[in-house]
Amino acid sequence: MVQKIIWNYLAAAVILTSHQGWDRSTSGEGR
């Protein structure tokens, strides 16, 4: 049970960080 909660939290964090990083890289490079 606890492991599932941690897994969901990690997945959400990865999605959020990847989204921000993608936005920054695209706007920075101008691709």
OpenMM code with the backbone's topology and positions (N, CA, C; nanometers):
from openmm import Vec3, app, unit

residues = "MET VAL GLN LYS ILE ILE TRP ASN TYR LEU ALA ALA ALA VAL ILE LEU THR SER HIS GLN GLY TRP ASP ARG SER THR SER GLY GLU GLY ARG".split()
positions = [
    Vec3(0.0841, -0.1200, 0.0000),
    Vec3(0.0000, 0.0000, 0.0000),
    Vec3(0.0876, 0.1251, 0.0000),
    Vec3(0.1815, 0.1309, 0.0965),
    Vec3(0.2687, 0.2489, 0.1037),
    Vec3(0.3515, 0.2601, -0.0239),
    Vec3(0.3972, 0.1448, -0.0739),
    Vec3(0.4803, 0.1475, -0.1941),
    Vec3(0.4025, 0.2060, -0.3117),
    Vec3(0.2740, 0.1740, -0.3213),
    Vec3(0.1926, 0.2255, -0.4318),
    Vec3(0.1807, 0.3776, -0.4228),
    Vec3(0.1628, 0.4284, -0.3008),
    Vec3(0.1512, 0.5738, -0.2825),
    Vec3(0.2814, 0.6416, -0.3249),
    Vec3(0.3940, 0.5837, -0.2833),
    Vec3(0.5242, 0.6411, -0.3191),
    Vec3(0.5423, 0.6371, -0.4705),
    Vec3(0.5010, 0.5260, -0.5329),
    Vec3(0.5151, 0.5117, -0.6784),
    Vec3(0.4345, 0.6194, -0.7495),
    Vec3(0.3093, 0.6425, -0.7021),
    Vec3(0.2248, 0.7460, -0.7636),
    Vec3(0.2889, 0.8832, -0.7454),
    Vec3(0.3427, 0.9088, -0.6276),
    Vec3(0.4067, 1.0381, -0.5992),
    Vec3(0.5273, 1.0587, -0.6907),
    Vec3(0.6068, 0.9526, -0.7078),
    Vec3(0.7245, 0.9619, -0.7942),
    Vec3(0.6824, 0.9881, -0.9385),
    Vec3(0.5818, 0.9159, -0.9841),
    Vec3(0.5343, 0.9331, -1.1221),
    Vec3(0.4883, 1.0770, -1.1445),
    Vec3(0.4122, 1.1315, -1.0496),
    Vec3(0.3630, 1.2694, -1.0626),
    Vec3(0.4804, 1.3672, -1.0649),
    Vec3(0.5783, 1.3442, -0.9779),
    Vec3(0.6947, 1.4337, -0.9724),
    Vec3(0.7721, 1.4290, -1.1040),
    Vec3(0.7906, 1.3094, -1.1581),
    Vec3(0.8645, 1.2950, -1.2841),
    Vec3(0.7912, 1.3675, -1.3964),
    Vec3(0.6583, 1.3510, -1.4014),
    Vec3(0.5788, 1.4155, -1.5070),
    Vec3(0.5908, 1.5674, -1.4953),
    Vec3(0.5811, 1.6174, -1.3727),
    Vec3(0.5874, 1.7633, -1.3527),
    Vec3(0.7249, 1.8164, -1.3914),
    Vec3(0.8310, 1.7498, -1.3449),
    Vec3(0.9664, 1.7976, -1.3730),
    Vec3(0.9970, 1.7875, -1.5221),
    Vec3(0.9557, 1.6786, -1.5858),
    Vec3(0.9820, 1.6618, -1.7284),
    Vec3(0.9065, 1.7679, -1.8075),
    Vec3(0.7867, 1.8020, -1.7626),
    Vec3(0.7066, 1.9038, -1.8317),
    Vec3(0.7778, 2.0385, -1.8253),
    Vec3(0.8274, 2.0739, -1.7067),
    Vec3(0.8959, 2.2021, -1.6898),
    Vec3(1.0256, 2.2037, -1.7713),
    Vec3(1.1007, 2.0946, -1.7654),
    Vec3(1.2264, 2.0872, -1.8384),
    Vec3(1.2034, 2.0973, -1.9884),
    Vec3(1.0985, 2.0312, -2.0380),
    Vec3(1.0679, 2.0350, -2.1812),
    Vec3(1.0325, 2.1774, -2.2225),
    Vec3(0.9513, 2.2443, -2.1400),
    Vec3(0.9129, 2.3826, -2.1694),
    Vec3(1.0369, 2.4718, -2.1748),
    Vec3(1.1262, 2.4553, -2.0797),
    Vec3(1.2462, 2.5401, -2.0737),
    Vec3(1.3368, 2.5132, -2.1936),
    Vec3(1.3583, 2.3874, -2.2255),
    Vec3(1.4501, 2.3533, -2.3341),
    Vec3(1.3956, 2.4038, -2.4676),
    Vec3(1.2651, 2.3886, -2.4894),
    Vec3(1.2060, 2.4301, -2.6168),
    Vec3(1.2116, 2.5820, -2.6304),
    Vec3(1.1772, 2.6537, -2.5237),
    Vec3(1.1770, 2.8006, -2.5298),
    Vec3(1.3206, 2.8528, -2.5373),
    Vec3(1.4139, 2.7823, -2.4716),
    Vec3(1.5532, 2.8266, -2.4715),
    Vec3(1.6189, 2.8049, -2.6070),
    Vec3(1.5992, 2.6871, -2.6658),
    Vec3(1.6607, 2.6577, -2.7952),
    Vec3(1.5822, 2.7214, -2.9091),
    Vec3(1.4534, 2.7414, -2.8886),
    Vec3(1.3698, 2.8004, -2.9924),
    Vec3(1.3367, 2.7017, -3.1022),
    Vec3(1.3339, 2.5719, -3.0668),
    Vec3(1.3020, 2.4674, -3.1652),
    Vec3(1.1515, 2.4549, -3.1767),
] * unit.nanometer
topology = app.Topology()
chain = topology.addChain("A")
for resn in residues:
    res = topology.addResidue(resn, chain)
    for name in ("N", "CA", "C"):
        topology.addAtom(name, app.Element.getBySymbol(name[0]), res)
